Amino acid sequence: MHMVHHLDVAQALTILLHTDGLNGEIFNVADDAPISVYELADSFGRIADAFESIEGPLTIPFHT
C-alpha cells in the first residue's frame, strides 16, 4: 500500500493548477516505499486488535 500525505497532495494540486502545459500528464505523488497494512495499523496503535503477534512488518517491501 502506498501512502501520500495530505499536504503533499495539496502542494501537487497547487503546482498543477499554476503550471501551464501539463494537460494530459500523469504524476505520482505517493511515497517511494510501500507501507504494509501491519505498519499502518501500528501507526494508529491498533496493531494488537488487527494482527496476531507472529505477524510483522515487511522486511523486503518490494518482494513479490
PDB file of N, CA, C, O and CB in Angstrom:
ATOM      1  N   MET A   1       0.851  -1.168   0.000  1.00  0.00           N
ATOM      2  CA  MET A   1       0.000   0.000   0.000  1.00  0.00           C
ATOM      3  C   MET A   1       0.900   1.236   0.000  1.00  0.00           C
ATOM      4  O   MET A   1       1.773   1.383   0.856  1.00  0.00           O
ATOM      5  CB  MET A   1      -0.970  -0.005   1.225  1.00  0.00           C
ATOM      6  N   HIS A   2       0.681   2.095  -0.945  1.00  0.00           N
ATOM      7  CA  HIS A   2       1.455   3.340  -0.994  1.00  0.00           C
ATOM      8  C   HIS A   2       0.664   4.436  -0.285  1.00  0.00           C
ATOM      9  O   HIS A   2      -0.562   4.500  -0.375  1.00  0.00           O
ATOM     10  CB  HIS A   2       1.776   3.752  -2.473  1.00  0.00           C
ATOM     11  N   MET A   3       1.382   5.278   0.406  1.00  0.00           N
ATOM     12  CA  MET A   3       0.758   6.345   1.174  1.00  0.00           C
ATOM     13  C   MET A   3       1.157   7.698   0.588  1.00  0.00           C
ATOM     14  O   MET A   3       2.177   7.828  -0.089  1.00  0.00           O
ATOM     15  CB  MET A   3       1.157   6.253   2.667  1.00  0.00           C
ATOM     16  N   VAL A   4       0.330   8.692   0.868  1.00  0.00           N
ATOM     17  CA  VAL A   4       0.647  10.058   0.475  1.00  0.00           C
ATOM     18  C   VAL A   4       0.096  10.984   1.555  1.00  0.00           C
ATOM     19  O   VAL A   4      -1.024  10.797   2.031  1.00  0.00           O
ATOM     20  CB  VAL A   4       0.054  10.407  -0.943  1.00  0.00           C
ATOM     21  N   HIS A   5       0.870  11.958   1.927  1.00  0.00           N
ATOM     22  CA  HIS A   5       0.465  12.907   2.957  1.00  0.00           C
ATOM     23  C   HIS A   5      -0.451  13.957   2.335  1.00  0.00           C
ATOM     24  O   HIS A   5      -0.248  14.366   1.191  1.00  0.00           O
ATOM     25  CB  HIS A   5       1.704  13.576   3.620  1.00  0.00           C
ATOM     26  N   HIS A   6      -1.449  14.385   3.084  1.00  0.00           N
ATOM     27  CA  HIS A   6      -2.414  15.351   2.546  1.00  0.00           C
ATOM     28  C   HIS A   6      -1.754  16.671   2.130  1.00  0.00           C
ATOM     29  O   HIS A   6      -2.221  17.318   1.193  1.00  0.00           O
ATOM     30  CB  HIS A   6      -3.499  15.627   3.579  1.00  0.00           C
ATOM     31  N   LEU A   7      -0.703  17.070   2.794  1.00  0.00           N
ATOM     32  CA  LEU A   7      -0.014  18.304   2.400  1.00  0.00           C
ATOM     33  C   LEU A   7       0.722  18.131   1.072  1.00  0.00           C
ATOM     34  O   LEU A   7       0.849  19.084   0.304  1.00  0.00           O
ATOM     35  CB  LEU A   7       0.973  18.734   3.492  1.00  0.00           C
ATOM     36  N   ASP A   8       1.214  16.902   0.797  1.00  0.00           N
ATOM     37  CA  ASP A   8       1.846  16.642  -0.496  1.00  0.00           C
ATOM     38  C   ASP A   8       0.811  16.708  -1.612  1.00  0.00           C
ATOM     39  O   ASP A   8       1.102  17.216  -2.695  1.00  0.00           O
ATOM     40  CB  ASP A   8       2.544  15.267  -0.495  1.00  0.00           C
ATOM     41  N   VAL A   9      -0.398  16.200  -1.360  1.00  0.00           N
ATOM     42  CA  VAL A   9      -1.473  16.283  -2.350  1.00  0.00           C
ATOM     43  C   VAL A   9      -1.828  17.742  -2.605  1.00  0.00           C
ATOM     44  O   VAL A   9      -1.992  18.147  -3.756  1.00  0.00           O
ATOM     45  CB  VAL A   9      -2.720  15.496  -1.878  1.00  0.00           C
ATOM     46  N   ALA A  10      -1.946  18.522  -1.558  1.00  0.00           N
ATOM     47  CA  ALA A  10      -2.279  19.938  -1.699  1.00  0.00           C
ATOM     48  C   ALA A  10      -1.198  20.672  -2.492  1.00  0.00           C
ATOM     49  O   ALA A  10      -1.510  21.487  -3.360  1.00  0.00           O
ATOM     50  CB  ALA A  10      -2.459  20.589  -0.315  1.00  0.00           C
ATOM     51  N   GLN A  11       0.065  20.387  -2.198  1.00  0.00           N
ATOM     52  CA  GLN A  11       1.156  21.036  -2.925  1.00  0.00           C
ATOM     53  C   GLN A  11       1.144  20.629  -4.396  1.00  0.00           C
ATOM     54  O   GLN A  11       1.334  21.471  -5.273  1.00  0.00           O
ATOM     55  CB  GLN A  11       2.512  20.685  -2.289  1.00  0.00           C
ATOM     56  N   ALA A  12       0.920  19.342  -4.671  1.00  0.00           N
ATOM     57  CA  ALA A  12       0.879  18.873  -6.057  1.00  0.00           C
ATOM     58  C   ALA A  12      -0.258  19.534  -6.822  1.00  0.00           C
ATOM     59  O   ALA A  12      -0.070  19.949  -7.965  1.00  0.00           O
ATOM     60  CB  ALA A  12       0.728  17.350  -6.104  1.00  0.00           C
ATOM     61  N   LEU A  13      -1.423  19.638  -6.217  1.00  0.00           N
ATOM     62  CA  LEU A  13      -2.551  20.281  -6.878  1.00  0.00           C
ATOM     63  C   LEU A  13      -2.292  21.764  -7.142  1.00  0.00           C
ATOM     64  O   LEU A  13      -2.653  22.287  -8.196  1.00  0.00           O
ATOM     65  CB  LEU A  13      -3.804  20.118  -6.040  1.00  0.00           C
ATOM     66  N   THR A  14      -1.673  22.426  -6.191  1.00  0.00           N
ATOM     67  CA  THR A  14      -1.341  23.839  -6.367  1.00  0.00           C
ATOM     68  C   THR A  14      -0.373  24.025  -7.536  1.00  0.00           C
ATOM     69  O   THR A  14      -0.557  24.913  -8.369  1.00  0.00           O
ATOM     70  CB  THR A  14      -0.732  24.413  -5.073  1.00  0.00           C
ATOM     71  N   ILE A  15       0.654  23.183  -7.589  1.00  0.00           N
ATOM     72  CA  ILE A  15       1.623  23.264  -8.691  1.00  0.00           C
ATOM     73  C   ILE A  15       0.935  22.983 -10.026  1.00  0.00           C
ATOM     74  O   ILE A  15       1.168  23.687 -11.009  1.00  0.00           O
ATOM     75  CB  ILE A  15       2.790  22.267  -8.469  1.00  0.00           C
ATOM     76  N   LEU A  16       0.086  21.952 -10.057  1.00  0.00           N
ATOM     77  CA  LEU A  16      -0.596  21.603 -11.310  1.00  0.00           C
ATOM     78  C   LEU A  16      -1.532  22.708 -11.786  1.00  0.00           C
ATOM     79  O   LEU A  16      -1.646  22.953 -12.987  1.00  0.00           O
ATOM     80  CB  LEU A  16      -1.380  20.313 -11.135  1.00  0.00           C
ATOM     81  N   LEU A  17      -2.196  23.369 -10.856  1.00  0.00           N
ATOM     82  CA  LEU A  17      -3.129  24.423 -11.228  1.00  0.00           C
ATOM     83  C   LEU A  17      -2.433  25.693 -11.713  1.00  0.00           C
ATOM     84  O   LEU A  17      -3.018  26.486 -12.450  1.00  0.00           O
ATOM     85  CB  LEU A  17      -4.013  24.749 -10.059  1.00  0.00           C
ATOM     86  N   HIS A  18      -1.184  25.878 -11.296  1.00  0.00           N
ATOM     87  CA  HIS A  18      -0.472  27.101 -11.647  1.00  0.00           C
ATOM     88  C   HIS A  18       0.630  26.901 -12.695  1.00  0.00           C
ATOM     89  O   HIS A  18       1.411  27.817 -12.953  1.00  0.00           O
ATOM     90  CB  HIS A  18       0.125  27.695 -10.412  1.00  0.00           C
ATOM     91  N   THR A  19       0.696  25.717 -13.294  1.00  0.00           N
ATOM     92  CA  THR A  19       1.722  25.437 -14.301  1.00  0.00           C
ATOM     93  C   THR A  19       1.055  25.156 -15.638  1.00  0.00           C
ATOM     94  O   THR A  19       0.208  24.268 -15.744  1.00  0.00           O
ATOM     95  CB  THR A  19       2.613  24.240 -13.872  1.00  0.00           C
ATOM     96  N   ASP A  20       1.436  25.910 -16.646  1.00  0.00           N
ATOM     97  CA  ASP A  20       0.875  25.721 -17.980  1.00  0.00           C
ATOM     98  C   ASP A  20       1.522  24.522 -18.676  1.00  0.00           C
ATOM     99  O   ASP A  20       2.663  24.161 -18.389  1.00  0.00           O
ATOM    100  CB  ASP A  20       1.061  26.992 -18.825  1.00  0.00           C
ATOM    101  N   GLY A  21       0.778  23.921 -19.586  1.00  0.00           N
ATOM    102  CA  GLY A  21       1.330  22.867 -20.436  1.00  0.00           C
ATOM    103  C   GLY A  21       1.330  21.478 -19.835  1.00  0.00           C
ATOM    104  O   GLY A  21       2.027  20.599 -20.342  1.00  0.00           O
ATOM    105  N   LEU A  22       0.578  21.248 -18.776  1.00  0.00           N
ATOM    106  CA  LEU A  22       0.584  19.932 -18.148  1.00  0.00           C
ATOM    107  C   LEU A  22      -0.667  19.118 -18.466  1.00  0.00           C
ATOM    108  O   LEU A  22      -0.905  18.085 -17.840  1.00  0.00           O
ATOM    109  CB  LEU A  22       0.721  20.081 -16.656  1.00  0.00           C
ATOM    110  N   ASN A  23      -1.456  19.560 -19.414  1.00  0.00           N
ATOM    111  CA  ASN A  23      -2.681  18.844 -19.764  1.00  0.00           C
ATOM    112  C   ASN A  23      -2.358  17.433 -20.221  1.00  0.00           C
ATOM    113  O   ASN A  23      -1.506  17.238 -21.088  1.00  0.00           O
ATOM    114  CB  ASN A  23      -3.454  19.591 -20.859  1.00  0.00           C
ATOM    115  N   GLY A  24      -3.033  16.448 -19.644  1.00  0.00           N
ATOM    116  CA  GLY A  24      -2.851  15.054 -20.024  1.00  0.00           C
ATOM    117  C   GLY A  24      -1.662  14.372 -19.394  1.00  0.00           C
ATOM    118  O   GLY A  24      -1.453  13.180 -19.623  1.00  0.00           O
ATOM    119  N   GLU A  25      -0.875  15.083 -18.610  1.00  0.00           N
ATOM    120  CA  GLU A  25       0.280  14.481 -17.942  1.00  0.00           C
ATOM    121  C   GLU A  25      -0.173  13.696 -16.715  1.00  0.00           C
ATOM    122  O   GLU A  25      -1.220  13.989 -16.137  1.00  0.00           O
ATOM    123  CB  GLU A  25       1.306  15.565 -17.540  1.00  0.00           C
ATOM    124  N   ILE A  26       0.614  12.705 -16.323  1.00  0.00           N
ATOM    125  CA  ILE A  26       0.335  11.891 -15.142  1.00  0.00           C
ATOM    126  C   ILE A  26       1.483  12.080 -14.153  1.00  0.00           C
ATOM    127  O   ILE A  26       2.652  12.041 -14.537  1.00  0.00           O
ATOM    128  CB  ILE A  26       0.155  10.377 -15.521  1.00  0.00           C
ATOM    129  N   PHE A  27       1.149  12.281 -12.893  1.00  0.00           N
ATOM    130  CA  PHE A  27       2.148  12.491 -11.851  1.00  0.00           C
ATOM    131  C   PHE A  27       1.873  11.561 -10.678  1.00  0.00           C
ATOM    132  O   PHE A  27       0.719  11.315 -10.329  1.00  0.00           O
ATOM    133  CB  PHE A  27       2.157  13.963 -11.386  1.00  0.00           C
ATOM    134  N   ASN A  28       2.924  11.054 -10.080  1.00  0.00           N
ATOM    135  CA  ASN A  28       2.820  10.200  -8.900  1.00  0.00           C
ATOM    136  C   ASN A  28       3.298  11.003  -7.700  1.00  0.00           C
ATOM    137  O   ASN A  28       4.453  11.426  -7.659  1.00  0.00           O
ATOM    138  CB  ASN A  28       3.652   8.881  -9.069  1.00  0.00           C
ATOM    139  N   VAL A  29       2.435  11.215  -6.733  1.00  0.00           N
ATOM    140  CA  VAL A  29       2.821  11.964  -5.538  1.00  0.00           C
ATOM    141  C   VAL A  29       2.898  11.067  -4.310  1.00  0.00           C
ATOM    142  O   VAL A  29       3.087  11.551  -3.194  1.00  0.00           O
ATOM    143  CB  VAL A  29       1.836  13.097  -5.288  1.00  0.00           C
ATOM    144  N   ALA A  30       2.752   9.756  -4.515  1.00  0.00           N
ATOM    145  CA  ALA A  30       2.817   8.805  -3.392  1.00  0.00           C
ATOM    146  C   ALA A  30       4.258   8.608  -2.950  1.00  0.00           C
ATOM    147  O   ALA A  30       5.198   8.980  -3.654  1.00  0.00           O
ATOM    148  CB  ALA A  30       2.190   7.445  -3.784  1.00  0.00           C
ATOM    149  N   ASP A  31       4.412   8.022  -1.783  1.00  0.00           N
ATOM    150  CA  ASP A  31       5.726   7.730  -1.227  1.00  0.00           C
ATOM    151  C   ASP A  31       6.443   6.698  -2.094  1.00  0.00           C
ATOM    152  O   ASP A  31       5.797   5.914  -2.789  1.00  0.00           O
ATOM    153  CB  ASP A  31       5.603   7.225   0.225  1.00  0.00           C
ATOM    154  N   ASP A  32       7.768   6.695  -2.056  1.00  0.00           N
ATOM    155  CA  ASP A  32       8.554   5.743  -2.836  1.00  0.00           C
ATOM    156  C   ASP A  32       8.491   4.320  -2.282  1.00  0.00           C
ATOM    157  O   ASP A  32       8.553   3.354  -3.044  1.00  0.00           O
ATOM    158  CB  ASP A  32       9.990   6.196  -2.892  1.00  0.00           C
ATOM    159  N   ALA A  33       8.369   4.188  -0.975  1.00  0.00           N
ATOM    160  CA  ALA A  33       8.359   2.873  -0.346  1.00  0.00           C
ATOM    161  C   ALA A  33       6.950   2.520   0.122  1.00  0.00           C
ATOM    162  O   ALA A  33       6.288   3.329   0.771  1.00  0.00           O
ATOM    163  CB  ALA A  33       9.344   2.830   0.836  1.00  0.00           C
ATOM    164  N   PRO A  34       6.493   1.313  -0.208  1.00  0.00           N
ATOM    165  CA  PRO A  34       5.158   0.923   0.245  1.00  0.00           C
ATOM    166  C   PRO A  34       5.135   0.693   1.750  1.00  0.00           C
ATOM    167  O   PRO A  34       6.168   0.422   2.363  1.00  0.00           O
ATOM    168  CB  PRO A  34       4.693  -0.338  -0.485  1.00  0.00           C
ATOM    169  N   ILE A  35       3.967   0.802   2.326  1.00  0.00           N
ATOM    170  CA  ILE A  35       3.772   0.520   3.743  1.00  0.00           C
ATOM    171  C   ILE A  35       2.820  -0.665   3.829  1.00  0.00           C
ATOM    172  O   ILE A  35       1.839  -0.736   3.088  1.00  0.00           O
ATOM    173  CB  ILE A  35       3.211   1.778   4.523  1.00  0.00           C
ATOM    174  N   SER A  36       3.106  -1.579   4.718  1.00  0.00           N
ATOM    175  CA  SER A  36       2.233  -2.733   4.869  1.00  0.00           C
ATOM    176  C   SER A  36       1.021  -2.335   5.710  1.00  0.00           C
ATOM    177  O   SER A  36       1.052  -1.342   6.436  1.00  0.00           O
ATOM    178  CB  SER A  36       2.994  -3.925   5.517  1.00  0.00           C
ATOM    179  N   VAL A  37      -0.033  -3.116   5.601  1.00  0.00           N
ATOM    180  CA  VAL A  37      -1.215  -2.871   6.422  1.00  0.00           C
ATOM    181  C   VAL A  37      -0.847  -3.025   7.894  1.00  0.00           C
ATOM    182  O   VAL A  37      -1.416  -2.345   8.748  1.00  0.00           O
ATOM    183  CB  VAL A  37      -2.370  -3.838   6.040  1.00  0.00           C
ATOM    184  N   TYR A  38       0.097  -3.909   8.195  1.00  0.00           N
ATOM    185  CA  TYR A  38       0.604  -4.093   9.555  1.00  0.00           C
ATOM    186  C   TYR A  38       1.183  -2.778  10.082  1.00  0.00           C
ATOM    187  O   TYR A  38       0.864  -2.350  11.191  1.00  0.00           O
ATOM    188  CB  TYR A  38       1.677  -5.211   9.592  1.00  0.00           C
ATOM    189  N   GLU A  39       2.034  -2.147   9.275  1.00  0.00           N
ATOM    190  CA  GLU A  39       2.657  -0.888   9.695  1.00  0.00           C
ATOM    191  C   GLU A  39       1.631   0.234   9.818  1.00  0.00           C
ATOM    192  O   GLU A  39       1.750   1.094  10.690  1.00  0.00           O
ATOM    193  CB  GLU A  39       3.750  -0.485   8.707  1.00  0.00           C
ATOM    194  N   LEU A  40       0.620   0.227   8.943  1.00  0.00           N
ATOM    195  CA  LEU A  40      -0.446   1.216   9.031  1.00  0.00           C
ATOM    196  C   LEU A  40      -1.222   1.062  10.338  1.00  0.00           C
ATOM    197  O   LEU A  40      -1.490   2.047  11.026  1.00  0.00           O
ATOM    198  CB  LEU A  40      -1.394   1.090   7.832  1.00  0.00           C
ATOM    199  N   ALA A  41      -1.577  -0.163  10.673  1.00  0.00           N
ATOM    200  CA  ALA A  41      -2.289  -0.412  11.935  1.00  0.00           C
ATOM    201  C   ALA A  41      -1.420  -0.015  13.125  1.00  0.00           C
ATOM    202  O   ALA A  41      -1.923   0.529  14.108  1.00  0.00           O
ATOM    203  CB  ALA A  41      -2.699  -1.901  12.047  1.00  0.00           C
ATOM    204  N   ASP A  42      -0.119  -0.284  13.038  1.00  0.00           N
ATOM    205  CA  ASP A  42       0.798   0.083  14.112  1.00  0.00           C
ATOM    206  C   ASP A  42       0.870   1.591  14.292  1.00  0.00           C
ATOM    207  O   ASP A  42       0.999   2.072  15.418  1.00  0.00           O
ATOM    208  CB  ASP A  42       2.186  -0.473  13.834  1.00  0.00           C
ATOM    209  N   SER A  43       0.788   2.347  13.197  1.00  0.00           N
ATOM    210  CA  SER A  43       0.862   3.805  13.294  1.00  0.00           C
ATOM    211  C   SER A  43      -0.355   4.394  14.004  1.00  0.00           C
ATOM    212  O   SER A  43      -0.292   5.506  14.526  1.00  0.00           O
ATOM    213  CB  SER A  43       0.991   4.415  11.905  1.00  0.00           C
ATOM    214  N   PHE A  44      -1.462   3.650  14.024  1.00  0.00           N
ATOM    215  CA  PHE A  44      -2.664   4.089  14.729  1.00  0.00           C
ATOM    216  C   PHE A  44      -2.799   3.455  16.106  1.00  0.00           C
ATOM    217  O   PHE A  44      -3.784   3.690  16.806  1.00  0.00           O
ATOM    218  CB  PHE A  44      -3.886   3.773  13.907  1.00  0.00           C
ATOM    219  N   GLY A  45      -1.809   2.647  16.499  1.00  0.00           N
ATOM    220  CA  GLY A  45      -1.859   1.993  17.797  1.00  0.00           C
ATOM    221  C   GLY A  45      -2.886   0.872  17.873  1.00  0.00           C
ATOM    222  O   GLY A  45      -3.341   0.521  18.962  1.00  0.00           O
ATOM    223  N   ARG A  46      -3.260   0.301  16.719  1.00  0.00           N
ATOM    224  CA  ARG A  46      -4.271  -0.755  16.669  1.00  0.00           C
ATOM    225  C   ARG A  46      -3.688  -2.102  16.257  1.00  0.00           C
ATOM    226  O   ARG A  46      -4.417  -2.984  15.803  1.00  0.00           O
ATOM    227  CB  ARG A  46      -5.376  -0.367  15.711  1.00  0.00           C
ATOM    228  N   ILE A  47      -2.391  -2.260  16.412  1.00  0.00           N
ATOM    229  CA  ILE A  47      -1.723  -3.465  15.950  1.00  0.00           C
ATOM    230  C   ILE A  47      -2.239  -4.716  16.646  1.00  0.00           C
ATOM    231  O   ILE A  47      -2.448  -5.739  15.994  1.00  0.00           O
ATOM    232  CB  ILE A  47      -0.240  -3.341  16.161  1.00  0.00           C
ATOM    233  N   ALA A  48      -2.445  -4.655  17.945  1.00  0.00           N
ATOM    234  CA  ALA A  48      -2.902  -5.828  18.697  1.00  0.00           C
ATOM    235  C   ALA A  48      -4.323  -6.221  18.311  1.00  0.00           C
ATOM    236  O   ALA A  48      -4.679  -7.397  18.384  1.00  0.00           O
ATOM    237  CB  ALA A  48      -2.828  -5.557  20.200  1.00  0.00           C
ATOM    238  N   ASP A  49      -5.138  -5.252  17.902  1.00  0.00           N
ATOM    239  CA  ASP A  49      -6.517  -5.551  17.516  1.00  0.00           C
ATOM    240  C   ASP A  49      -6.604  -6.203  16.138  1.00  0.00           C
ATOM    241  O   ASP A  49      -7.570  -6.911  15.852  1.00  0.00           O
ATOM    242  CB  ASP A  49      -7.346  -4.281  17.532  1.00  0.00           C
ATOM    243  N   ALA A  50      -5.605  -5.972  15.282  1.00  0.00           N
ATOM    244  CA  ALA A  50      -5.714  -6.395  13.889  1.00  0.00           C
ATOM    245  C   ALA A  50      -4.877  -7.622  13.525  1.00  0.00           C
ATOM    246  O   ALA A  50      -5.200  -8.316  12.561  1.00  0.00           O
ATOM    247  CB  ALA A  50      -5.321  -5.270  13.011  1.00  0.00           C
ATOM    248  N   PHE A  51      -3.816  -7.902  14.274  1.00  0.00           N
ATOM    249  CA  PHE A  51      -2.886  -8.946  13.860  1.00  0.00           C
ATOM    250  C   PHE A  51      -2.492  -9.846  15.016  1.00  0.00           C
ATOM    251  O   PHE A  51      -2.522  -9.455  16.183  1.00  0.00           O
ATOM    252  CB  PHE A  51      -1.650  -8.331  13.249  1.00  0.00           C
ATOM    253  N   GLU A  52      -2.123 -11.060  14.652  1.00  0.00           N
ATOM    254  CA  GLU A  52      -1.542 -11.987  15.616  1.00  0.00           C
ATOM    255  C   GLU A  52      -0.119 -11.537  15.927  1.00  0.00           C
ATOM    256  O   GLU A  52       0.492 -10.820  15.134  1.00  0.00           O
ATOM    257  CB  GLU A  52      -1.560 -13.451  15.075  1.00  0.00           C
ATOM    258  N   SER A  53       0.405 -11.949  17.064  1.00  0.00           N
ATOM    259  CA  SER A  53       1.738 -11.489  17.470  1.00  0.00           C
ATOM    260  C   SER A  53       2.851 -12.037  16.575  1.00  0.00           C
ATOM    261  O   SER A  53       3.949 -11.480  16.571  1.00  0.00           O
ATOM    262  CB  SER A  53       2.003 -11.890  18.910  1.00  0.00           C
ATOM    263  N   ILE A  54       2.605 -13.109  15.817  1.00  0.00           N
ATOM    264  CA  ILE A  54       3.658 -13.668  14.966  1.00  0.00           C
ATOM    265  C   ILE A  54       3.839 -12.905  13.666  1.00  0.00           C
ATOM    266  O   ILE A  54       4.864 -13.057  13.001  1.00  0.00           O
ATOM    267  CB  ILE A  54       3.357 -15.106  14.658  1.00  0.00           C
ATOM    268  N   GLU A  55       2.868 -12.092  13.291  1.00  0.00           N
ATOM    269  CA  GLU A  55       2.980 -11.309  12.068  1.00  0.00           C
ATOM    270  C   GLU A  55       3.819 -10.064  12.326  1.00  0.00           C
ATOM    271  O   GLU A  55       3.928  -9.612  13.466  1.00  0.00           O
ATOM    272  CB  GLU A  55       1.586 -10.924  11.535  1.00  0.00           C
ATOM    273  N   GLY A  56       4.401  -9.517  11.288  1.00  0.00           N
ATOM    274  CA  GLY A  56       5.238  -8.333  11.463  1.00  0.00           C
ATOM    275  C   GLY A  56       5.325  -7.512  10.201  1.00  0.00           C
ATOM    276  O   GLY A  56       4.703  -7.844   9.192  1.00  0.00           O
ATOM    277  N   PRO A  57       6.101  -6.431  10.253  1.00  0.00           N
ATOM    278  CA  PRO A  57       6.239  -5.561   9.076  1.00  0.00           C
ATOM    279  C   PRO A  57       7.001  -6.263   7.964  1.00  0.00           C
ATOM    280  O   PRO A  57       7.678  -7.266   8.187  1.00  0.00           O
ATOM    281  CB  PRO A  57       6.950  -4.255   9.452  1.00  0.00           C
ATOM    282  N   LEU A  58       6.877  -5.717   6.765  1.00  0.00           N
ATOM    283  CA  LEU A  58       7.588  -6.274   5.611  1.00  0.00           C
ATOM    284  C   LEU A  58       9.087  -6.057   5.785  1.00  0.00           C
ATOM    285  O   LEU A  58       9.528  -4.960   6.128  1.00  0.00           O
ATOM    286  CB  LEU A  58       7.092  -5.627   4.285  1.00  0.00           C
ATOM    287  N   THR A  59       9.868  -7.112   5.547  1.00  0.00           N
ATOM    288  CA  THR A  59      11.318  -6.946   5.617  1.00  0.00           C
ATOM    289  C   THR A  59      11.873  -6.518   4.260  1.00  0.00           C
ATOM    290  O   THR A  59      12.860  -5.785   4.192  1.00  0.00           O
ATOM    291  CB  THR A  59      11.990  -8.253   6.083  1.00  0.00           C
ATOM    292  N   ILE A  60      11.235  -6.979   3.178  1.00  0.00           N
ATOM    293  CA  ILE A  60      11.603  -6.567   1.827  1.00  0.00           C
ATOM    294  C   ILE A  60      10.330  -6.049   1.159  1.00  0.00           C
ATOM    295  O   ILE A  60       9.593  -6.831   0.559  1.00  0.00           O
ATOM    296  CB  ILE A  60      12.252  -7.760   1.005  1.00  0.00           C
ATOM    297  N   PRO A  61      10.057  -4.742   1.250  1.00  0.00           N
ATOM    298  CA  PRO A  61       8.774  -4.210   0.811  1.00  0.00           C
ATOM    299  C   PRO A  61       8.440  -4.432  -0.657  1.00  0.00           C
ATOM    300  O   PRO A  61       7.258  -4.506  -0.995  1.00  0.00           O
ATOM    301  CB  PRO A  61       8.738  -2.776   1.085  1.00  0.00           C
ATOM    302  N   PHE A  62       9.433  -4.543  -1.553  1.00  0.00           N
ATOM    303  CA  PHE A  62       9.144  -4.719  -2.973  1.00  0.00           C
ATOM    304  C   PHE A  62       9.237  -6.168  -3.408  1.00  0.00           C
ATOM    305  O   PHE A  62       9.209  -6.453  -4.606  1.00  0.00           O
ATOM    306  CB  PHE A  62      10.084  -3.886  -3.798  1.00  0.00           C
ATOM    307  N   HIS A  63       9.349  -7.101  -2.452  1.00  0.00           N
ATOM    308  CA  HIS A  63       9.414  -8.523  -2.768  1.00  0.00           C
ATOM    309  C   HIS A  63       8.064  -9.003  -3.269  1.00  0.00           C
ATOM    310  O   HIS A  63       7.042  -8.723  -2.642  1.00  0.00           O
ATOM    311  CB  HIS A  63       9.854  -9.340  -1.539  1.00  0.00           C
ATOM    312  N   THR A  64       8.035  -9.721  -4.386  1.00  0.00           N
ATOM    313  CA  THR A  64       6.768 -10.220  -4.941  1.00  0.00           C
ATOM    314  C   THR A  64       6.642 -11.706  -4.761  1.00  0.00           C
ATOM    315  O   THR A  64       5.640 -12.294  -5.168  1.00  0.00           O
ATOM    316  CB  THR A  64       6.648  -9.872  -6.414  1.00  0.00           C
TER     317      THR A  64
END
